[in-house]
């Protein structure tokens, strides 16, 4: 169980780093207008929040139903 939490946490950390790079690229873009940048950044934040929620869901399910861990692992979710 602890391994799963660590793996989920590591995945979030990797996603967070990638999303920060994406946000930086959007902010630095010379091709996008300020409005386009703003809209794109809003979408990135929404996707990040959804991803965190998904990780919390997986973690919560595993805490309640340990039998799901191998299934989620097989699916590549953890």
Biopython code that builds the backbone (N, CA, C, O; Angstrom):
import numpy as np
from Bio.PDB.StructureBuilder import StructureBuilder

atoms = [
    (1, "UNK", "N", (0.823, -1.194, 0.000)),
    (1, "UNK", "CA", (0.000, 0.000, 0.000)),
    (1, "UNK", "C", (0.865, 1.255, 0.000)),
    (1, "UNK", "O", (0.584, 2.193, -0.746)),
    (2, "UNK", "N", (1.900, 1.288, 0.813)),
    (2, "UNK", "CA", (2.781, 2.453, 0.857)),
    (2, "UNK", "C", (3.465, 2.638, -0.493)),
    (2, "UNK", "O", (3.633, 3.766, -0.956)),
    (3, "UNK", "N", (3.860, 1.530, -1.127)),
    (3, "UNK", "CA", (4.501, 1.590, -2.440)),
    (3, "UNK", "C", (3.572, 2.266, -3.452)),
    (3, "UNK", "O", (4.012, 3.076, -4.269)),
    (4, "UNK", "N", (2.308, 1.931, -3.389)),
    (4, "UNK", "CA", (1.331, 2.504, -4.315)),
    (4, "UNK", "C", (1.220, 4.002, -4.110)),
    (4, "UNK", "O", (1.213, 4.766, -5.075)),
    (5, "UNK", "N", (1.132, 4.424, -2.855)),
    (5, "UNK", "CA", (1.040, 5.857, -2.580)),
    (5, "UNK", "C", (2.275, 6.578, -3.090)),
    (5, "UNK", "O", (2.175, 7.670, -3.650)),
    (6, "UNK", "N", (3.443, 5.968, -2.896)),
    (6, "UNK", "CA", (4.680, 6.578, -3.369)),
    (6, "UNK", "C", (4.675, 6.675, -4.886)),
    (6, "UNK", "O", (5.063, 7.701, -5.446)),
    (7, "UNK", "N", (4.235, 5.605, -5.560)),
    (7, "UNK", "CA", (4.200, 5.608, -7.027)),
    (7, "UNK", "C", (3.225, 6.650, -7.544)),
    (7, "UNK", "O", (3.521, 7.348, -8.513)),
    (8, "UNK", "N", (2.073, 6.763, -6.913)),
    (8, "UNK", "CA", (1.089, 7.762, -7.334)),
    (8, "UNK", "C", (1.655, 9.159, -7.098)),
    (8, "UNK", "O", (1.509, 10.043, -7.942)),
    (9, "UNK", "N", (2.299, 9.354, -5.952)),
    (9, "UNK", "CA", (2.908, 10.656, -5.658)),
    (9, "UNK", "C", (3.991, 11.005, -6.653)),
    (9, "UNK", "O", (4.090, 12.154, -7.085)),
    (10, "UNK", "N", (4.811, 10.021, -7.025)),
    (10, "UNK", "CA", (5.873, 10.261, -7.996)),
    (10, "UNK", "C", (5.279, 10.615, -9.349)),
    (10, "UNK", "O", (5.791, 11.492, -10.045)),
    (11, "UNK", "N", (4.204, 9.938, -9.726)),
    (11, "UNK", "CA", (3.559, 10.231, -11.007)),
    (11, "UNK", "C", (3.034, 11.663, -11.014)),
    (11, "UNK", "O", (3.174, 12.377, -12.008)),
    (12, "UNK", "N", (2.429, 12.081, -9.900)),
    (12, "UNK", "CA", (1.936, 13.459, -9.815)),
    (12, "UNK", "C", (3.073, 14.446, -9.925)),
    (12, "UNK", "O", (2.948, 15.475, -10.589)),
    (13, "UNK", "N", (4.179, 14.141, -9.279)),
    (13, "UNK", "CA", (5.336, 15.034, -9.332)),
    (13, "UNK", "C", (5.842, 15.167, -10.770)),
    (13, "UNK", "O", (6.144, 16.272, -11.220)),
    (14, "UNK", "N", (5.933, 14.058, -11.484)),
    (14, "UNK", "CA", (6.397, 14.093, -12.877)),
    (14, "UNK", "C", (5.420, 14.882, -13.733)),
    (14, "UNK", "O", (5.833, 15.685, -14.570)),
    (15, "UNK", "N", (4.111, 14.657, -13.526)),
    (15, "UNK", "CA", (3.116, 15.398, -14.299)),
    (15, "UNK", "C", (3.193, 16.883, -13.978)),
    (15, "UNK", "O", (3.071, 17.726, -14.866)),
    (16, "UNK", "N", (3.394, 17.196, -12.705)),
    (16, "UNK", "CA", (3.474, 18.599, -12.303)),
    (16, "UNK", "C", (4.659, 19.282, -12.983)),
    (16, "UNK", "O", (4.529, 20.405, -13.470)),
    (17, "UNK", "N", (5.801, 18.618, -13.018)),
    (17, "UNK", "CA", (6.978, 19.191, -13.684)),
    (17, "UNK", "C", (6.707, 19.429, -15.164)),
    (17, "UNK", "O", (7.055, 20.481, -15.700)),
    (18, "UNK", "N", (6.091, 18.463, -15.817)),
    (18, "UNK", "CA", (5.781, 18.608, -17.244)),
    (18, "UNK", "C", (4.795, 19.742, -17.463)),
    (18, "UNK", "O", (4.952, 20.537, -18.390)),
    (19, "UNK", "N", (3.781, 19.818, -16.614)),
    (19, "UNK", "CA", (2.791, 20.874, -16.765)),
    (19, "UNK", "C", (3.406, 22.249, -16.521)),
    (19, "UNK", "O", (3.023, 23.219, -17.175)),
    (20, "UNK", "N", (4.349, 22.344, -15.594)),
    (20, "UNK", "CA", (5.020, 23.619, -15.366)),
    (20, "UNK", "C", (5.830, 24.032, -16.595)),
    (20, "UNK", "O", (5.880, 25.213, -16.936)),
    (21, "UNK", "N", (6.459, 23.072, -17.253)),
    (21, "UNK", "CA", (7.206, 23.373, -18.486)),
    (21, "UNK", "C", (6.254, 23.831, -19.588)),
    (21, "UNK", "O", (6.559, 24.753, -20.345)),
    (22, "UNK", "N", (5.111, 23.184, -19.666)),
    (22, "UNK", "CA", (4.112, 23.576, -20.666)),
    (22, "UNK", "C", (3.626, 24.991, -20.387)),
    (22, "UNK", "O", (3.528, 25.811, -21.300)),
    (23, "UNK", "N", (3.323, 25.277, -19.120)),
    (23, "UNK", "CA", (2.856, 26.608, -18.764)),
    (23, "UNK", "C", (3.910, 27.666, -19.086)),
    (23, "UNK", "O", (3.582, 28.745, -19.580)),
    (24, "UNK", "N", (5.153, 27.360, -18.810)),
    (24, "UNK", "CA", (6.238, 28.295, -19.122)),
    (24, "UNK", "C", (6.331, 28.541, -20.624)),
    (24, "UNK", "O", (6.511, 29.676, -21.064)),
    (25, "UNK", "N", (6.207, 27.472, -21.405)),
    (25, "UNK", "CA", (6.274, 27.607, -22.867)),
    (25, "UNK", "C", (5.114, 28.457, -23.382)),
    (25, "UNK", "O", (5.279, 29.263, -24.298)),
    (26, "UNK", "N", (3.952, 28.266, -22.788)),
    (26, "UNK", "CA", (2.789, 29.069, -23.190)),
    (26, "UNK", "C", (3.039, 30.540, -22.867)),
    (26, "UNK", "O", (2.826, 31.413, -23.709)),
    (27, "UNK", "N", (3.492, 30.805, -21.642)),
    (27, "UNK", "CA", (3.755, 32.197, -21.240)),
    (27, "UNK", "C", (4.800, 32.864, -22.123)),
    (27, "UNK", "O", (4.695, 34.055, -22.419)),
    (28, "UNK", "N", (5.815, 32.102, -22.547)),
    (28, "UNK", "CA", (6.913, 32.650, -23.341)),
    (28, "UNK", "C", (6.617, 32.694, -24.839)),
    (28, "UNK", "O", (7.398, 33.250, -25.611)),
    (29, "UNK", "N", (5.506, 32.117, -25.243)),
    (29, "UNK", "CA", (5.188, 32.035, -26.664)),
    (29, "UNK", "C", (5.022, 33.415, -27.292)),
    (29, "UNK", "O", (4.357, 34.292, -26.742)),
    (30, "UNK", "N", (5.634, 33.580, -28.441)),
    (30, "UNK", "CA", (5.478, 34.825, -29.195)),
    (30, "UNK", "C", (4.349, 34.694, -30.231)),
    (30, "UNK", "O", (3.899, 35.685, -30.806)),
    (31, "UNK", "N", (3.905, 33.448, -30.453)),
    (31, "UNK", "CA", (2.865, 33.198, -31.444)),
    (31, "UNK", "C", (1.456, 33.384, -30.888)),
    (31, "UNK", "O", (0.514, 33.624, -31.644)),
    (32, "UNK", "N", (1.309, 33.272, -29.557)),
    (32, "UNK", "CA", (-0.014, 33.383, -28.951)),
    (32, "UNK", "C", (-0.284, 34.799, -28.471)),
    (32, "UNK", "O", (0.618, 35.500, -28.013)),
    (33, "UNK", "N", (-1.548, 35.208, -28.585)),
    (33, "UNK", "CA", (-1.952, 36.495, -28.015)),
    (33, "UNK", "C", (-2.066, 36.318, -26.499)),
    (33, "UNK", "O", (-2.059, 35.194, -25.998)),
    (34, "UNK", "N", (-2.170, 37.411, -25.789)),
    (34, "UNK", "CA", (-2.322, 37.333, -24.330)),
    (34, "UNK", "C", (-3.608, 36.583, -23.967)),
    (34, "UNK", "O", (-3.635, 35.822, -23.000)),
    (35, "UNK", "N", (-4.658, 36.798, -24.737)),
    (35, "UNK", "CA", (-5.921, 36.095, -24.478)),
    (35, "UNK", "C", (-5.756, 34.593, -24.708)),
    (35, "UNK", "O", (-6.245, 33.789, -23.914)),
    (36, "UNK", "N", (-5.075, 34.210, -25.777)),
    (36, "UNK", "CA", (-4.835, 32.797, -26.049)),
    (36, "UNK", "C", (-3.982, 32.166, -24.946)),
    (36, "UNK", "O", (-4.236, 31.041, -24.517)),
    (37, "UNK", "N", (-2.976, 32.902, -24.500)),
    (37, "UNK", "CA", (-2.130, 32.407, -23.409)),
    (37, "UNK", "C", (-2.971, 32.166, -22.158)),
    (37, "UNK", "O", (-2.864, 31.123, -21.514)),
    (38, "UNK", "N", (-3.796, 33.135, -21.830)),
    (38, "UNK", "CA", (-4.644, 33.033, -20.644)),
    (38, "UNK", "C", (-5.573, 31.830, -20.744)),
    (38, "UNK", "O", (-5.700, 31.060, -19.792)),
    (39, "UNK", "N", (-6.217, 31.668, -21.884)),
    (39, "UNK", "CA", (-7.129, 30.542, -22.084)),
    (39, "UNK", "C", (-6.393, 29.205, -22.001)),
    (39, "UNK", "O", (-6.884, 28.254, -21.393)),
    (40, "UNK", "N", (-5.231, 29.142, -22.606)),
    (40, "UNK", "CA", (-4.447, 27.904, -22.583)),
    (40, "UNK", "C", (-4.027, 27.562, -21.154)),
    (40, "UNK", "O", (-4.089, 26.400, -20.751)),
    (41, "UNK", "N", (-3.600, 28.569, -20.387)),
    (41, "UNK", "CA", (-3.181, 28.330, -19.007)),
    (41, "UNK", "C", (-4.342, 27.851, -18.138)),
    (41, "UNK", "O", (-4.156, 27.014, -17.255)),
    (42, "UNK", "N", (-5.529, 28.378, -18.387)),
    (42, "UNK", "CA", (-6.715, 27.914, -17.658)),
    (42, "UNK", "C", (-6.945, 26.437, -17.931)),
    (42, "UNK", "O", (-7.226, 25.676, -17.005)),
    (43, "UNK", "N", (-6.832, 26.022, -19.180)),
    (43, "UNK", "CA", (-7.019, 24.612, -19.535)),
    (43, "UNK", "C", (-5.961, 23.733, -18.869)),
    (43, "UNK", "O", (-6.278, 22.650, -18.376)),
    (44, "UNK", "N", (-4.727, 24.182, -18.851)),
    (44, "UNK", "CA", (-3.661, 23.407, -18.216)),
    (44, "UNK", "C", (-3.978, 23.196, -16.740)),
    (44, "UNK", "O", (-3.835, 22.086, -16.227)),
    (45, "UNK", "N", (-4.404, 24.244, -16.061)),
    (45, "UNK", "CA", (-4.746, 24.136, -14.635)),
    (45, "UNK", "C", (-5.915, 23.175, -14.427)),
    (45, "UNK", "O", (-5.910, 22.386, -13.482)),
    (46, "UNK", "N", (-6.916, 23.239, -15.306)),
    (46, "UNK", "CA", (-8.059, 22.321, -15.193)),
    (46, "UNK", "C", (-7.607, 20.874, -15.368)),
    (46, "UNK", "O", (-8.010, 19.994, -14.607)),
    (47, "UNK", "N", (-6.774, 20.636, -16.366)),
    (47, "UNK", "CA", (-6.293, 19.272, -16.610)),
    (47, "UNK", "C", (-5.472, 18.774, -15.440)),
    (47, "UNK", "O", (-5.572, 17.606, -15.063)),
    (48, "UNK", "N", (-4.657, 19.649, -14.857)),
    (48, "UNK", "CA", (-3.845, 19.254, -13.709)),
    (48, "UNK", "C", (-4.742, 18.888, -12.529)),
    (48, "UNK", "O", (-4.503, 17.887, -11.854)),
    (49, "UNK", "N", (-5.771, 19.693, -12.279)),
    (49, "UNK", "CA", (-6.701, 19.407, -11.177)),
    (49, "UNK", "C", (-7.406, 18.081, -11.411)),
    (49, "UNK", "O", (-7.580, 17.299, -10.477)),
    (50, "UNK", "N", (-7.813, 17.819, -12.650)),
    (50, "UNK", "CA", (-8.469, 16.544, -12.968)),
    (50, "UNK", "C", (-7.522, 15.379, -12.744)),
    (50, "UNK", "O", (-7.928, 14.338, -12.227)),
    (51, "UNK", "N", (-6.263, 15.544, -13.127)),
    (51, "UNK", "CA", (-5.278, 14.485, -12.954)),
    (51, "UNK", "C", (-5.064, 14.198, -11.474)),
    (51, "UNK", "O", (-4.979, 13.037, -11.073)),
    (52, "UNK", "N", (-4.977, 15.239, -10.663)),
    (52, "UNK", "CA", (-4.805, 15.053, -9.222)),
    (52, "UNK", "C", (-6.021, 14.337, -8.648)),
    (52, "UNK", "O", (-5.885, 13.446, -7.810)),
    (53, "UNK", "N", (-7.194, 14.725, -9.094)),
    (53, "UNK", "CA", (-8.412, 14.082, -8.605)),
    (53, "UNK", "C", (-8.419, 12.603, -8.986)),
    (53, "UNK", "O", (-8.831, 11.760, -8.190)),
    (54, "UNK", "N", (-7.967, 12.289, -10.193)),
    (54, "UNK", "CA", (-7.917, 10.899, -10.636)),
    (54, "UNK", "C", (-6.964, 10.104, -9.749)),
    (54, "UNK", "O", (-7.289, 8.989, -9.339)),
    (55, "UNK", "N", (-5.797, 10.661, -9.449)),
    (55, "UNK", "CA", (-4.836, 9.984, -8.581)),
    (55, "UNK", "C", (-5.400, 9.756, -7.191)),
    (55, "UNK", "O", (-5.179, 8.705, -6.590)),
    (56, "UNK", "N", (-6.125, 10.733, -6.681)),
    (56, "UNK", "CA", (-6.754, 10.592, -5.367)),
    (56, "UNK", "C", (-7.817, 9.505, -5.396)),
    (56, "UNK", "O", (-7.963, 8.749, -4.435)),
    (57, "UNK", "N", (-8.551, 9.427, -6.481)),
    (57, "UNK", "CA", (-9.558, 8.386, -6.630)),
    (57, "UNK", "C", (-8.914, 7.009, -6.604)),
    (57, "UNK", "O", (-9.364, 6.124, -5.875)),
    (58, "UNK", "N", (-7.859, 6.823, -7.398)),
    (58, "UNK", "CA", (-7.156, 5.540, -7.446)),
    (58, "UNK", "C", (-6.636, 5.185, -6.059)),
    (58, "UNK", "O", (-6.819, 4.059, -5.596)),
    (59, "UNK", "N", (-5.996, 6.130, -5.401)),
    (59, "UNK", "CA", (-5.433, 5.899, -4.071)),
    (59, "UNK", "C", (-6.533, 5.519, -3.078)),
    (59, "UNK", "O", (-6.363, 4.590, -2.288)),
    (60, "UNK", "N", (-7.648, 6.228, -3.117)),
    (60, "UNK", "CA", (-8.761, 5.943, -2.209)),
    (60, "UNK", "C", (-9.359, 4.568, -2.442)),
    (60, "UNK", "O", (-9.692, 3.856, -1.495)),
    (61, "UNK", "N", (-9.492, 4.202, -3.703)),
    (61, "UNK", "CA", (-10.034, 2.879, -4.012)),
    (61, "UNK", "C", (-9.116, 1.774, -3.512)),
    (61, "UNK", "O", (-9.581, 0.760, -2.991)),
    (62, "UNK", "N", (-7.822, 1.971, -3.670)),
    (62, "UNK", "CA", (-6.862, 0.961, -3.219)),
    (62, "UNK", "C", (-6.875, 0.858, -1.699)),
    (62, "UNK", "O", (-6.737, -0.234, -1.148)),
    (63, "UNK", "N", (-7.041, 1.990, -1.020)),
    (63, "UNK", "CA", (-7.106, 1.950, 0.442)),
    (63, "UNK", "C", (-8.307, 1.138, 0.914)),
    (63, "UNK", "O", (-8.208, 0.396, 1.891)),
    (64, "UNK", "N", (-9.437, 1.274, 0.230)),
    (64, "UNK", "CA", (-10.650, 0.563, 0.622)),
    (64, "UNK", "C", (-10.696, -0.860, 0.083)),
    (64, "UNK", "O", (-11.247, -1.755, 0.725)),
    (65, "UNK", "N", (-10.125, -1.066, -1.076)),
    (65, "UNK", "CA", (-10.197, -2.368, -1.733)),
    (65, "UNK", "C", (-8.805, -2.748, -2.238)),
    (65, "UNK", "O", (-8.487, -2.545, -3.410)),
    (66, "UNK", "N", (-7.990, -3.292, -1.359)),
    (66, "UNK", "CA", (-6.607, -3.642, -1.694)),
    (66, "UNK", "C", (-6.534, -4.581, -2.899)),
    (66, "UNK", "O", (-5.525, -4.619, -3.604)),
    (67, "UNK", "N", (-7.597, -5.329, -3.128)),
    (67, "UNK", "CA", (-7.628, -6.257, -4.261)),
    (67, "UNK", "C", (-7.532, -5.540, -5.611)),
    (67, "UNK", "O", (-7.187, -6.154, -6.620)),
    (68, "UNK", "N", (-7.834, -4.254, -5.625)),
    (68, "UNK", "CA", (-7.783, -3.495, -6.880)),
    (68, "UNK", "C", (-6.361, -3.130, -7.288)),
    (68, "UNK", "O", (-6.111, -2.823, -8.453)),
    (69, "UNK", "N", (-5.427, -3.159, -6.341)),
    (69, "UNK", "CA", (-4.052, -2.748, -6.640)),
    (69, "UNK", "C", (-3.467, -3.506, -7.830)),
    (69, "UNK", "O", (-2.944, -2.868, -8.743)),
    (70, "UNK", "N", (-3.533, -4.854, -7.859)),
    (70, "UNK", "CA", (-2.951, -5.546, -9.018)),
    (70, "UNK", "C", (-3.675, -5.226, -10.328)),
    (70, "UNK", "O", (-3.063, -5.211, -11.395)),
    (71, "UNK", "N", (-4.956, -4.977, -10.238)),
    (71, "UNK", "CA", (-5.727, -4.641, -11.446)),
    (71, "UNK", "C", (-5.266, -3.285, -11.986)),
    (71, "UNK", "O", (-4.995, -3.140, -13.178)),
    (72, "UNK", "N", (-5.180, -2.292, -11.090)),
    (72, "UNK", "CA", (-4.725, -0.968, -11.505)),
    (72, "UNK", "C", (-3.281, -1.013, -12.025)),
    (72, "UNK", "O", (-2.927, -0.333, -12.988)),
    (73, "UNK", "N", (-2.479, -1.817, -11.373)),
    (73, "UNK", "CA", (-1.081, -1.969, -11.805)),
    (73, "UNK", "C", (-1.027, -2.561, -13.207)),
    (73, "UNK", "O", (-0.278, -2.083, -14.059)),
    (74, "UNK", "N", (-1.809, -3.583, -13.440)),
    (74, "UNK", "CA", (-1.856, -4.221, -14.762)),
    (74, "UNK", "C", (-2.317, -3.238, -15.836)),
    (74, "UNK", "O", (-1.881, -3.305, -16.985)),
    (75, "UNK", "N", (-3.194, -2.337, -15.446)),
    (75, "UNK", "CA", (-3.719, -1.334, -16.384)),
    (75, "UNK", "C", (-2.730, -0.200, -16.595)),
    (75, "UNK", "O", (-2.935, 0.643, -17.468)),
    (76, "UNK", "N", (-1.648, -0.167, -15.800)),
    (76, "UNK", "CA", (-0.663, 0.896, -15.928)),
    (76, "UNK", "C", (-1.049, 2.178, -15.231)),
    (76, "UNK", "O", (-0.480, 3.233, -15.514)),
    (77, "UNK", "N", (-2.011, 2.105, -14.319)),
    (77, "UNK", "CA", (-2.472, 3.297, -13.610)),
    (77, "UNK", "C", (-1.613, 3.620, -12.399)),
    (77, "UNK", "O", (-1.645, 4.743, -11.896)),
    (78, "UNK", "N", (-0.850, 2.650, -11.931)),
    (78, "UNK", "CA", (0.045, 2.875, -10.790)),
    (78, "UNK", "C", (1.398, 2.282, -11.095)),
    (78, "UNK", "O", (2.306, 2.359, -10.267)),
]
sb = StructureBuilder()
sb.init_structure("model")
sb.init_model(0)
sb.init_chain("A")
sb.init_seg("    ")
for serial, (resi, resn, name, xyz) in enumerate(atoms, 1):
    if name == "N":
        sb.init_residue(resn, " ", resi, " ")
    sb.init_atom(name, np.array(xyz, "f"), 0.0, 1.0, " ", f" {name:<3s}", serial, name[0])
structure = sb.get_structure()
